[in-house]
Amino acid sequence: MTSTDHRPVTRAAGAVLWRRAVAGIEIAVVHRPRYDDWSLPKGKLDSGETVPVAAVREVAEETGSTAVLGRFLKRVEYRIAAGWKTVDYFSARAEAGRFTPNAEVDELRWLAPEQAAELLSYQSERGVLSTFTALPPELTTLLLVRHGKAGKREEWVGDDDLRPLSDAGMRQAEALRVLLRAFGPDRVLSAPRLRCVQTVQGIAGDLGLEIEHEPSLSEDRYWTDQGRGRARVREIAAEGGTPLVCSQGGVIPDMVTAFAERDGLALPETKFGGVASKKGSVWLLSFAPGERGRGPRLVAAAYLPSPLPAPAPVKS
């Protein structure tokens, strides 16, 4: 897209939906009678909807499966009559569900990745599938959240540990509560700052989980011993699942940079340089098992800005 082209952008989201099979994994490919094509499940964002939430909804509508998102794969962009269309794709594990043919999708096939690539109608989606198969499907994706807005530090009277979220921060936390469910977190950890705990309190309650306090991830403790803070996050990732970790702006950029440099991963470029970490934002950090003694290895990273408003992720 050129800077001089001001036609509107239609945004959509989708997924490479996969499940375990006897001989490996299978990929969902859907047939759309309106276009007589075979494609990955995808669809346009509803008004005010975030990209991850739209991806889960569209997968459910087109395949009947509940999807749990993993790493962000890539964005596909192309021209349409009304302007531009962008589709952001995630890896997604299929949970319970049953496909019912309908006017939008009349057939669903579960295929080995090689067969799915042959059936897909569009080269761009074959590229998405190739990005998916470049890494193992079952990675540990750690959701690293920066707490929401909490007002200005200099205007708070009292212990800064007890500075709460502002009204805007509470709205961010509520939006994160919806967005983060798309990834199926199974643990919730937080730096012991009230604003950090409040940011993830809603999602923890929804999941019936206790918030585990992690002092090494607060700014003061982290900068006293960066190595310990980084090691603790690697320990959390090594335990598997989908951990959700809330920390502070003085921690996240340094930690993400250190992980990427150690493991040779290029991070997304930002407009102003450096590692983005706005309040209420999320880093999706996907880890694979590493060599003995080195802990898990960062193999993919994507940044989700605050869901107020709802921009698309940027992938490394």
N, C-alpha and C positions, 0 to 999 in steps of 0.2 A: 504494500500500500504506500502510495506516495504522499508527501506532506501537502500536495496541492489538490488531492482528491478528497472532497468533502461530502461524498455521498454517505448516507447512513449505513451503519453496521448492524447486521442481524446477528445476534449471539446465540450459540447453541452449545450443548454439552453432551458427551456420550462416554462410552466405556468399551474396553475389551473385557467382556464378561467371560470368566473362566470357571471351570469346575474340575475336580479330580476325576479321573477315569482309570480303568484297569491298566491301560497302556501309557498313562501319562496325564495330560490335561486335554480338555476340550474347550473350544471357543464357540460362543453363540453368534450365529449369523442369521439375520432376518431378511425376509423377502417382503418388499413393499409393492403391492399391486398397482398403486398410483403411478409409480415410476418403472415398474417391472425391473427392479434391481435387487441385488443382494448387498447388504451393508451391515456395519456394526450398529448396535442400538444407539440412537441419539435423537435429539430434538431441541427445539428452541426454548430459551429461558422464559418463564413467566415473569410478569412485572415484579420487580423487587427481589427476585429469586437469585441466590448465589449459584455459581457454577457447580460446586459439588452436590448441592441439593437437587439441582436440575438433572444432573447426571443420574443420580439414584432414582428420581421420579421417572425419567424417560426409560431407563432400563426396566423398571417395574411395569410401565405401561406397554412396552413393546415385547417383553419376554415373559412377563408374569413372575419374574424372580426378584427377590429382595437382594440388593447388591450392597456389599461392604467395600468401600473404596480403599485403594492402596495408593501407590505412587502416581503422580501426575506423569503422563506420557508425552504428549505434544499437542500443539495447536495446529489445526489445518485451516487455511484461509483461502477463499476463492471468491470470484465475482459472481453476483447474481443480478437479476434485472433491476432490483431496487437499490443496489449498491454493493456492499461486501458482506460476506458471511464468514464468521469464525466459529470453529467447533473445537472445544477443548476436551481432550480425552484422558481418562484415568484407567488404570488397572482396577478391576472390580471382581471380587470373589462372589460367586453365586451362593445364596443361602436358600431357604425354603421358597417354594413357589411352583405355579403350574401355568403353562402357556395355554391361552385360549385364542384361537384365530379371530381376527376382527378386520374392519375395513382398512385400517392403517397397515397392519402386518398380518398376512395370511398364512405364513409358514415360518417356522423356526427350526434351524438345524444346529446340532452340537457336533463340531468337527475337530479333528486334530489340527493344530496350527497350520501345517502345510496344506491341508485340504481347504481350510478356511481361506487362506491366502489365494488359492486358485479360484474359489467361488466369488470372492468379493469383486464387485463391479468397478471399483475405483482404485486407481493407483495410489491416491493419497491415503486411503484406508489400509491398503497393504503396507504402506510405510508406517502407519500407526501400529499395526500388528507386528511389524519387524522390530520396532522400538520395544514393544512388550516382550517379545521372545529373546531380546538381547540380555535379559537378566532373569533370574529365577522368579517364578510367580509369587512364592511365599517369602517375602521379605518382612523384616520388622520395620514398620513405619512409625517413627516417633513424632508426635505432634508437639512441637515446641512453640508455645504461645507467649506473647508478651501481654502483660496485664493491660486492662483498659484504662481510659483516661481517669485521672485522680486529682485534677486541679493542680495548682502550682504549689511546689514545696514551700516556697517562702511565705505563702499565705496560710499555711497550716500551723496552728499552735498546738504543740504537744509532740509526743513520740512519733517520729516519722513512720515507724513500723505500723502504726495504727491509722495512717492516713487512708481513708476509704475511697472507693470509686465515686466519681462525680455522677450526675444524672446522665451525662453523655457516656460515661464509662459503664454505667448499668445497662444502657441500651446496647452498647457493644457486647457486653457479657451475654445479654439475652440473644443477640444475633449469633454469637459464637455457640451458644447452647444448641441452636438448630443446626448450624453448619458442621460442628464437630461430630454430631451423631452419625453423619454420613460415613465416617471412617471407623465406626465401631470401637471406640477406645475401651480398654478393659482394665486400666489402672489410671488413677488421677493423682499426680504429685504436684507440689507447689512450694516455691520459696515461702518462708513463714512471714510474709507481709500481708496485711489485711487486704490490700488491693489485689494482690495475686490470688489469694484464696477466694475472694469474692468473684473474680473473673471466671473461675471454673466451678464454683459452688453449684450452679444450676445444672450443669451437665453431670456432675458427680451425683447429685440427687436423682436425676432422671435414671441413671444407671444403677442406683442403689450402692454406690461405692463411697468409702471413706477417703478423704483427701489425706495423702501422706505428706508430711512436711519434710522439705529437703533444705536444711540451712546452708549447705554448700552452694546453692544456686541463688542466694541473695547477693546483691552487689558487694556488700562489705566483706562477706566471707569468701566470695569468689576471688576477689582481687588480693585477698590475703594468701590464697593458695589456689591459683588457677588450675594447676595440675589435678588437684583433688576434685574440683568441680567437673572438669572434663572427664576424669576417670569415672565419676559417679554416673554421668549420663551414659557413658559406654556400658557401665554395669547394668543400668536400666534397660538399655537396648539389648544387651546379651540375654536378658531374661525372656525376650520374645514378646509376642502379642502386639498390642497397639497401645503403648503408653502415652498418656497426655501429660505434659510437663509445662507448668507456668512459671516464668521467670521475669527478669527485668531487662530494660533496655541497655544497661551497662554490662550485661552478661552475654546476651544472645549473639550480637555481631562477632564478638571475639571468639566465642565458642564455635559457632558455625564456620568461621574462617579457619580456625585451628583444625577442625575435623576435615575440612575440604583439602587443606594444604597437606595434611599428613597422608590422606588417602588418594591424592592426585585427582580430585574432582573439581572441574570448573564450575563456579557458581554463576547464577544469573547476573547479568549486568544491570546496573541501575542508572537512572538518569543523572544522578549527582555523584556516582561512584560509591564504593563501599558496599557493605552488606545491609540491606534494608531491614528495619525492625521497628515499624511504627506501632503505636499502642493499639492493641486489639488485633494484631496480625498473627499469622501462623506460619511457621516453617514446617514443611513435610520433609523429614529426614529419614531416608530409607537405608537400612543397614543389612548387609549380608554377613555371614560368618567369616571371620578373618583368620589369619594364620595363628597358630598356637602362641599364646602369650601376648598377642597384640590386640585381642578383643575384636568386636565386630567392625566391619569396614563400611564407611559411608559410600554408597554407590549411586544415589540419586538424591537430589534436593530441589524443592520448589517452594516458592514464596506465595502465600495467599495474603494480600492486604486485608485490612479490617473489612468485615462484611457490611460496614456502613460508610459509603454505598458498597455495591457488590462487584468489584473488578475481577478479572480472570487471573489465574495463576501464571507465573513466569517460571519456566523450567530451565534447569542447568543443561 
